[in-house]
Amino acid sequence: MNYDYIENLVKKSKDGDEESKEKLSNEFKPFIINLSKRTFIHGYEFEDIVNECYRILFKCVSYYKPESHRFVAYATNGIKNSINDLIEKNISRNHLEGSSTLVLENVENTIESNNLPIDYNLLKEFDISLLYNALSKLTEEEHELINYVFFQEHPVKKYATLKKIPYSTVITKKDFILDKIFMLINISLCTKNNA
């Protein structure tokens, strides 16, 4: 890129020259296409990401101070940072609205009526027996982690330090074990219902 030429286009674009805006967007097109090809954001098409990059480019034009003479670096950093911010927002939104989110739509139609006489203690005992059955099927290492964190109520970070394992690895293991327990309980429920 010819930096002086770009600076000149930016000044004219700030003044409202449409032809300069077009030329400026053509100058940044290879960068924007390359970045868009390497970017995945759930719910965004390739063209959406390209359009977002151009929107950010012209936002950079409006905020740019020409006396600094560094528009290319300013714009490329602005575009990269904004796309990274969009990715982070999308990831955090997926945790709130993604496929693993609990949906309670029409839940009143799926819950059994309260009119049935059910002994609460019997249900509690049944739940505990399902849990103990699932826990008995865990490996020694899995059982140790669950016992340390949930029954002895120690923080996960303390377990990671004690075992000299990275914290993120322990979190991943803990989540995997909880999913395994949930699956084992569901299998037990299905086999009891089919018996």
Beta strands, then each sheet from edge to edge (+ up, - down):
end
